[in-house]
Amino acid sequence: MKVTEYFEKANGKTLISFEILPPLKGGGMQDIFATLDPLMEFKPPFIDVTYHREEFLYKRRDSGYYEKVAIRKRPGTVGICAAIMHRYGVDAVPHLICGGFTEEDTENALIDLNFLEIKNVLALRGDARAFESKFVPEDGGHHYALDLIKQIQRMNKGKYLDKNIENGVKTDFCIGIAGYPEKHFEAPNMDIDLEYTKMKVDAGADYIVTQMFFNNDAYFNYVDKCRAAGINVPIVPGLKPLTKKYQLASIPRHFFIDLPDTLAREVANAKSAESRRQVGIEWCIEQSKELKAKGAPCLHYYTMGDAATIRKIVEAVY
Ligand code: FAD
């Protein structure tokens, strides 16, 4: 079923969903099941699976020269989606990115997803690779998520890249996109960021999942601004508990978001790793309760392989 159909059927009730990362190369499905098994009793209608493009490493050869080697540390998104659907009977939402994909690669990926009867995708641009200062699209690939959405919508109308294909099978993908309550870091300002988000919705995006935030006002203000800008699709808050001291620096650095003063100080001053984790769990529980009480369509938890922490939060909220 489509994600948006779940929202419609829920009739105002706040749903729950989880996001998982494919395991590092060499890991198996057991890693994924170990994360999801303890969470499935909360009946998420869908599970998101992230996609990770290749990175380049420099490996020293015996000659002393360095060799540039492409590696994909976390392959397997499509296979994991199929395994999740098979094991749990819920929908899987693969993330699809522009980076590293030509338009033809994208078309082939969508054909595979359609054969697997996957009905949803989260359409994203992806980030610049570690050694690049800005996002560089693949030759013949998309520069922005907007262009990816347009390609998916063409396939939803049965239009393939090969113009000779007549009466092509019409896919029927429901399309999610990313939203940034504290603005995407490359956007000059929030209004311009929202103009692009509106273009994505006008092009056929069906719902938004937000970047994580730790201050609910950021989400509520973002929803208000979206509505004022004419963006009327469901906006799902993305949530992640902050449980470790190093995250006080790494979360703002990687995700370009602010940490509330109280949370940052409590985490910094916690006397032990366990009491720090407890601070993060309590904070996320309070965030979740308020978002639920104020009618968010779904709470989307970034699990990061930490089922025990997410379980504690969800148990307290549902
Ligand atoms: P876009 O919508 O293309 O926007 C990128 C930037 O360009 C923004 O600043 C925007 O304002 C601007 N812009 C947009 N359209 C245009 C236009 N037409 N012309 C000019 N400027 C424009 N990354 C992964 O690699 N894998 C994942 O699985 C993944 N999952 C994610 C899930 C969620 C819920 C979120 C919030 C992010 C995720 N990301 C993932 C990260 C995401 O790929 C990055 O944040 C990326 O930098 C932007 O992606 P986007 O789809 O928002 O890009």
Boltz pocket constraint, residues with backbone or C-beta under 6 A from the ligand:
constraints:
  - pocket:
      binder: B
      contacts: [[A, 49], [A, 50], [A, 51], [A, 52], [A, 53], [A, 95], [A, 96], [A, 97], [A, 123], [A, 124], [A, 125], [A, 126], [A, 127], [A, 128], [A, 143], [A, 144], [A, 145], [A, 146], [A, 177], [A, 178], [A, 179], [A, 184], [A, 185], [A, 186], [A, 187], [A, 192], [A, 193], [A, 196], [A, 209], [A, 210], [A, 211], [A, 212], [A, 238]]
      max_distance: 6.0
